[in-house]
Amino acid sequence: MHTDVLIIGAGAAGMMCAFQAGRRGRSVLVLDHAPKLGGKILISGGGRCNFTNTGAGPANYVSRNPHFCKSALSRYTAADFIELVRSHGIAFHEKKLGQLFCDESARAIVGLLKAECDQAGVRFELGCRIESVARQSGSGPGRFEVASTAGRFTTESLVIATGGLSLPKLGATGFGHELARQFGLKVVETAPALDGFVFAGSESAFFARLAGLSIDCVISCGGLSFRENILFTHSGLSGPAALQASLHWRAGEPVVIDLLPGHATLDWLFVKKREGNRSILKNLLAELLPARFAEAYCERNRVSGLPLPQVSGAALEALCVALHAWELRPAGTVGYSKAEVTRGGVDTDELSSKTMEARKAPGLYFVGEVMDVTGWLGGYNFQWAWSSGWAAGQAV
Ligand SMILES: Cc1cc2nc3c(=O)[nH]c(=O)nc-3n(C[C@H](O)[C@H](O)[C@H](O)COP(=O)(O)OP(=O)(O)OC[C@H]3O[C@@H](n4cnc5c(N)ncnc54)[C@H](O)[C@@H]3O)c2cc1C
């Protein structure tokens, strides 16, 4: 069987590319080994899909080549996708920081993509295993042959939209990276990102004691700072602040947390001391931070049971420095079983930023998370899927 465009991966980027190409009159077939469309979209954003970010721009992406994403992001913008969402009558709201979520359910976004694909005549084969991909000699309509459990297909344009390694239980595989290598393309080392941190030894026990607590903080890592919540877990730190930081973290590096951003804690404590306040330090700190944290933190710093007058100025200063610049060295991140995305992937130097086509293998395209473009937490990864899928959809 022949098709003009064959797309492997029926996720966000694959479906966007599919209906863009279909609208241009191309015959399009999408293959996926998962039994249903857009599995990751369905569970994203807590089931409401944070489908874009109104502020999405190149600065919100991590890549070895930070310029690569500029072209696609400027040609298919957050405003373009919002327009599409509106045209399908899907209600949405901004949660915070430009993050747009469906009011009802992420199913609406999968429904939108499926409806657009149906209208553009896109065909799907789900639950289909890819057995081999080969390039035929010469160019033209039959330049790739894909063997699968749904049959053998020849195609002129082969689009790899198989995503990253995150969430193997949802069908994530390294297929796209392996295929890139098969065609002689470089792959930037991958790592789980937008993921929680885990800690070793005494730190791990300290976090376990605080499991379930959430604190608004500023977290800094790799030269960037984010103001969000951290969440203590049994093995370490999670929550949006930790997830953001994990994208910029490299093994062995510290992360620094300001637990009381903008608060002059040392001055506040010195004023209380001058006023003759006799409160126990942990109770005073509990006015600023969750009581369970204040208690554990004071114990750890050996100032737990002391009333304020008995705590030296130097000890207060040390405590406040640590509260505002708490330096932690994670042992690692949780891993692909929990990470929202994969950092790294197909090296963008191998691809055209305009069309996503591989320079060394004309007719072969990569879209979405499979490549070395990773967005921050907050709708940026879907925007990359839409923008890169759109760009390839105009060219295939
Ligand atoms: C829990 C969670 C929540 C998230 N929430 C958000 C959010 O709210 N906002 C946001 O912007 N991003 C979010 N993300 C990230 C976002 O889901 C991804 O960046 C995005 O889905 C990438 O789109 P994609 O099309 O490149 O890949 P995917 O959506 O992962 O699609 C890849 C497709 O390829 C298929 N596939 C893989 N290997 C093979 C193979 N060997 N053969 C055949 N088919 C294959 C898969 O079955 C899948 O259908 C979240 C991720 C997770 C894990």
PDBQT file of the ligand as one rigid body, heavy atoms in Angstrom, charges set to zero:
ROOT
HETATM    1  C1  LIG A 401       1.903  12.915  33.178  1.00  0.00    +0.000 C 
HETATM    2  C2  LIG A 401       2.228  13.921  32.104  1.00  0.00    +0.000 A 
HETATM    3  C3  LIG A 401       1.589  15.134  32.093  1.00  0.00    +0.000 A 
HETATM    4  C4  LIG A 401       1.905  16.102  31.130  1.00  0.00    +0.000 A 
HETATM    5  N1  LIG A 401       1.248  17.292  31.125  1.00  0.00    +0.000 NA
HETATM    6  C5  LIG A 401       1.552  18.224  30.202  1.00  0.00    +0.000 A 
HETATM    7  C6  LIG A 401       0.815  19.451  30.122  1.00  0.00    +0.000 A 
HETATM    8  O1  LIG A 401      -0.189  19.634  30.828  1.00  0.00    +0.000 OA
HETATM    9  N2  LIG A 401       1.227  20.380  29.219  1.00  0.00    +0.000 N 
HETATM   10  C7  LIG A 401       2.290  20.152  28.357  1.00  0.00    +0.000 A 
HETATM   11  O2  LIG A 401       2.608  21.042  27.552  1.00  0.00    +0.000 OA
HETATM   12  N3  LIG A 401       2.942  18.982  28.367  1.00  0.00    +0.000 NA
HETATM   13  C8  LIG A 401       2.599  18.013  29.251  1.00  0.00    +0.000 A 
HETATM   14  N4  LIG A 401       3.265  16.816  29.245  1.00  0.00    +0.000 N 
HETATM   15  C9  LIG A 401       4.283  16.583  28.184  1.00  0.00    +0.000 C 
HETATM   16  C10 LIG A 401       3.553  16.268  26.866  1.00  0.00    +0.000 C 
HETATM   17  O3  LIG A 401       2.576  15.257  27.114  1.00  0.00    +0.000 OA
HETATM   18  C11 LIG A 401       4.530  15.787  25.795  1.00  0.00    +0.000 C 
HETATM   19  O4  LIG A 401       5.604  16.682  25.666  1.00  0.00    +0.000 OA
HETATM   20  C12 LIG A 401       3.804  15.653  24.463  1.00  0.00    +0.000 C 
HETATM   21  O5  LIG A 401       2.770  14.703  24.569  1.00  0.00    +0.000 OA
HETATM   22  C13 LIG A 401       4.771  15.248  23.359  1.00  0.00    +0.000 C 
HETATM   23  O6  LIG A 401       4.020  15.026  22.198  1.00  0.00    +0.000 OA
HETATM   24  P1  LIG A 401       4.563  14.016  21.064  1.00  0.00    +0.000 P 
HETATM   25  O7  LIG A 401       3.488  13.945  20.060  1.00  0.00    +0.000 OA
HETATM   26  O8  LIG A 401       5.933  14.411  20.653  1.00  0.00    +0.000 OA
HETATM   27  O9  LIG A 401       4.720  12.621  21.822  1.00  0.00    +0.000 OA
HETATM   28  P2  LIG A 401       3.621  11.717  22.558  1.00  0.00    +0.000 P 
HETATM   29  O10 LIG A 401       2.436  12.523  22.928  1.00  0.00    +0.000 OA
HETATM   30  O11 LIG A 401       4.360  10.999  23.632  1.00  0.00    +0.000 OA
HETATM   31  O12 LIG A 401       3.150  10.689  21.440  1.00  0.00    +0.000 OA
HETATM   32  C14 LIG A 401       4.002   9.696  20.956  1.00  0.00    +0.000 C 
HETATM   33  C15 LIG A 401       3.183   8.587  20.366  1.00  0.00    +0.000 C 
HETATM   34  O13 LIG A 401       4.058   7.660  19.735  1.00  0.00    +0.000 OA
HETATM   35  C16 LIG A 401       3.676   6.345  20.060  1.00  0.00    +0.000 C 
HETATM   36  N5  LIG A 401       4.850   5.474  19.988  1.00  0.00    +0.000 N 
HETATM   37  C17 LIG A 401       5.948   5.492  20.764  1.00  0.00    +0.000 A 
HETATM   38  N6  LIG A 401       6.786   4.515  20.412  1.00  0.00    +0.000 NA
HETATM   39  C18 LIG A 401       6.199   3.843  19.374  1.00  0.00    +0.000 A 
HETATM   40  C19 LIG A 401       6.581   2.735  18.589  1.00  0.00    +0.000 A 
HETATM   41  N7  LIG A 401       7.744   2.092  18.804  1.00  0.00    +0.000 N 
HETATM   42  N8  LIG A 401       5.749   2.310  17.622  1.00  0.00    +0.000 NA
HETATM   43  C20 LIG A 401       4.561   2.936  17.402  1.00  0.00    +0.000 A 
HETATM   44  N9  LIG A 401       4.143   4.013  18.114  1.00  0.00    +0.000 NA
HETATM   45  C21 LIG A 401       4.954   4.460  19.086  1.00  0.00    +0.000 A 
HETATM   46  C22 LIG A 401       3.092   6.442  21.451  1.00  0.00    +0.000 C 
HETATM   47  O14 LIG A 401       2.195   5.374  21.698  1.00  0.00    +0.000 OA
HETATM   48  C23 LIG A 401       2.398   7.798  21.413  1.00  0.00    +0.000 C 
HETATM   49  O15 LIG A 401       1.049   7.696  21.019  1.00  0.00    +0.000 OA
HETATM   50  C24 LIG A 401       2.929  15.833  30.172  1.00  0.00    +0.000 A 
HETATM   51  C25 LIG A 401       3.554  14.588  30.178  1.00  0.00    +0.000 A 
HETATM   52  C26 LIG A 401       3.212  13.635  31.119  1.00  0.00    +0.000 A 
HETATM   53  C27 LIG A 401       3.927  12.308  31.086  1.00  0.00    +0.000 C 
ENDROOT
TORSDOF 0
